[in-house]
């Protein structure tokens, strides 16, 4: 049996492309993110909320979600997501997809691909969901990386990318990312990451 091009070890959070370990998008953009002032237990709590929300959205899109079983802490963020969908007409066509680039040697798991065009079966927009009170600029670079990898690994050219900031009061804010330099920033970070791994 042929080995898949991309493999992901969730326990190690490790991607292997054609059998070789490659960095993840989140690993590459780490220098842009500073959580040094946030207590570790708070970070872990947010990670768990984000993970549970990703699962809820996945099950909801498969029409397999039992809302009554959802944790109370996750519910307001999920309701914020439903409000975004209702207000914008965004339809999820692919979620939690692993994408990669052989040219640049990186991989990652994007949140959502979809469209706001009625009756269209072709995704043209990438969305990252964040359960945070303040959005960082790193997300713009993160979505640019996913967009690059989506084109190379899935053959999908995206027209829009952005983030939906889901808030604890059940509301949301949409952040569009349109700066072409986001891609260049990611490539620069990728070069630095590779340079750090060179033998001394």
VMD Tcl script that draws the C-alpha trace (Angstrom):
set ca {
  {0.00 0.00 0.00}
  {1.33 3.43 -0.98}
  {2.22 5.78 1.83}
  {0.09 8.98 1.91}
  {1.91 12.17 0.91}
  {1.11 13.84 4.22}
  {0.85 12.21 7.64}
  {-0.01 13.83 10.96}
  {0.83 12.51 14.41}
  {-1.61 14.28 16.74}
  {0.16 13.22 19.93}
  {3.44 14.77 18.78}
  {1.74 17.43 16.67}
  {4.14 16.32 13.94}
  {3.66 16.45 10.18}
  {5.54 14.17 7.80}
  {5.59 15.08 4.13}
  {6.74 12.22 1.89}
  {8.11 10.59 5.06}
  {10.17 13.59 6.24}
  {9.24 15.81 9.19}
  {8.26 19.35 8.15}
  {7.37 22.30 10.39}
  {3.75 23.22 11.05}
  {2.35 26.65 10.26}
  {1.85 27.38 13.97}
  {5.45 26.36 14.67}
  {6.79 28.68 11.97}
  {4.81 31.75 13.09}
  {5.62 31.22 16.78}
  {8.04 34.21 16.89}
  {5.06 36.49 16.18}
  {3.05 35.24 19.17}
  {3.86 36.30 22.73}
  {1.97 34.50 25.49}
  {4.65 35.12 28.12}
  {2.31 37.22 30.28}
  {-0.58 34.75 30.10}
  {-0.68 32.07 32.85}
  {-0.18 28.54 31.47}
  {-3.44 27.28 32.98}
  {-5.34 30.05 31.16}
  {-3.60 29.17 27.88}
  {-4.46 25.50 28.33}
  {-8.09 26.36 29.10}
  {-8.31 28.40 25.88}
  {-6.71 25.55 23.91}
  {-9.30 23.12 25.23}
  {-12.14 25.52 24.39}
  {-10.77 25.95 20.86}
  {-10.39 22.21 20.37}
  {-13.93 21.52 21.63}
  {-15.31 24.24 19.37}
  {-13.53 22.78 16.32}
  {-15.12 19.41 17.13}
  {-18.55 20.99 17.59}
  {-18.35 22.80 14.24}
  {-17.18 19.62 12.50}
  {-20.05 17.58 13.95}
  {-22.56 20.35 13.22}
  {-21.53 20.48 9.56}
  {-21.96 16.69 9.39}
  {-25.40 17.10 10.99}
  {-24.18 14.87 13.81}
  {-23.98 17.30 16.73}
  {-25.97 16.73 19.91}
  {-26.19 20.30 21.16}
  {-27.43 19.16 24.57}
  {-24.15 17.34 25.14}
  {-22.02 20.43 24.51}
  {-20.06 21.87 27.42}
  {-21.58 25.08 28.79}
  {-18.22 26.83 28.43}
  {-18.17 26.16 24.67}
  {-21.81 27.06 23.94}
  {-21.47 30.88 23.68}
  {-18.60 30.56 21.20}
  {-20.59 28.07 19.14}
  {-23.60 30.40 19.17}
  {-21.33 33.20 17.96}
  {-20.24 30.96 15.08}
  {-23.87 30.24 14.15}
  {-24.59 33.98 14.23}
  {-21.71 34.61 11.81}
  {-23.02 31.95 9.44}
  {-26.56 33.34 9.58}
  {-25.47 36.95 9.04}
  {-23.06 36.29 6.18}
  {-24.46 33.22 4.45}
  {-21.09 31.50 4.76}
  {-21.30 27.77 4.05}
  {-18.61 25.34 5.16}
  {-17.45 23.06 2.35}
  {-14.32 21.65 3.99}
  {-13.07 21.84 7.55}
  {-10.03 20.71 9.53}
  {-8.20 19.89 6.29}
  {-4.49 19.12 6.32}
  {-2.68 21.13 3.66}
  {0.99 21.27 2.71}
  {3.62 22.67 0.36}
  {6.31 20.52 -1.20}
  {7.99 23.62 -2.63}
  {8.35 25.38 0.72}
  {8.35 22.26 2.97}
  {5.66 22.99 5.56}
  {2.21 21.73 6.51}
  {-0.75 22.61 8.69}
  {-4.41 22.03 9.47}
  {-6.69 24.86 8.42}
  {-10.01 25.55 10.14}
  {-12.53 26.12 7.36}
  {-12.91 26.48 3.62}
  {-16.23 27.64 2.25}
  {-18.15 30.23 0.29}
  {-20.80 32.91 0.63}
  {-21.98 32.34 -2.94}
  {-25.41 30.64 -2.92}
  {-25.51 27.17 -4.52}
  {-21.75 27.18 -5.23}
  {-19.88 23.96 -4.52}
  {-16.45 25.57 -4.90}
  {-14.71 26.99 -1.83}
  {-13.30 30.47 -2.37}
  {-12.78 31.68 1.21}
  {-10.60 30.55 4.09}
  {-11.65 31.26 7.66}
  {-9.79 30.74 10.89}
  {-11.82 30.76 14.11}
  {-10.39 32.30 17.28}
  {-11.86 32.26 20.81}
  {-9.86 35.26 22.04}
  {-10.57 38.73 23.39}
  {-7.82 40.37 21.35}
  {-6.73 39.37 17.86}
  {-3.03 39.29 17.04}
  {-1.47 40.13 13.68}
  {-0.02 36.63 13.46}
  {-3.39 35.28 12.28}
  {-3.05 37.25 9.04}
  {0.26 35.51 8.37}
  {-1.19 32.16 9.44}
  {-4.07 32.40 6.95}
  {-1.66 33.43 4.17}
  {0.34 30.25 4.82}
  {-2.78 28.09 4.70}
  {-3.85 29.81 1.49}
  {-0.48 29.01 -0.12}
  {-0.67 25.38 0.96}
  {-4.32 25.06 -0.12}
  {-3.43 26.11 -3.66}
  {-0.49 23.70 -3.89}
  {-1.96 20.63 -2.17}
  {-5.66 20.93 -3.04}
  {-5.51 23.01 -6.21}
  {-7.94 25.56 -4.75}
  {-7.23 29.24 -5.40}
  {-8.87 31.27 -2.65}
  {-10.28 34.76 -3.19}
  {-10.72 35.69 0.47}
  {-9.18 34.88 3.81}
  {-10.02 36.09 7.27}
  {-10.65 35.25 10.91}
  {-13.84 35.12 12.92}
  {-13.25 36.24 16.48}
  {-15.81 34.41 18.59}
  {-16.61 36.05 21.91}
  {-17.89 34.72 25.20}
  {-21.03 36.86 25.03}
  {-22.17 35.02 21.87}
  {-21.15 37.78 19.46}
  {-18.42 37.79 16.82}
  {-16.12 40.06 14.85}
  {-14.91 39.32 11.35}
  {-11.35 40.29 10.43}
  {-10.58 40.25 6.69}
  {-6.95 39.85 5.62}
  {-6.03 41.39 2.29}
  {-2.38 42.43 2.63}
  {-0.19 40.71 0.03}
  {2.83 41.09 2.32}
  {1.42 38.50 4.76}
  {2.70 35.77 2.43}
  {6.17 37.33 2.31}
  {6.30 37.52 6.10}
  {5.50 33.82 6.34}
  {8.19 32.91 3.81}
  {10.72 35.00 5.77}
  {9.76 33.22 9.01}
  {10.07 29.87 7.22}
  {13.58 30.78 6.08}
  {14.53 31.76 9.64}
  {13.07 28.51 10.98}
  {15.12 26.52 8.47}
  {18.26 28.54 9.30}
  {17.87 27.79 13.02}
  {17.85 24.08 12.20}
  {21.15 24.17 10.31}
  {24.21 22.54 11.93}
  {26.36 24.97 13.91}
}
mol new
graphics top color blue
foreach p $ca { graphics top sphere $p radius 0.5 }
foreach p [lrange $ca 0 end-1] q [lrange $ca 1 end] { graphics top cylinder $p $q radius 0.2 }
display resetview
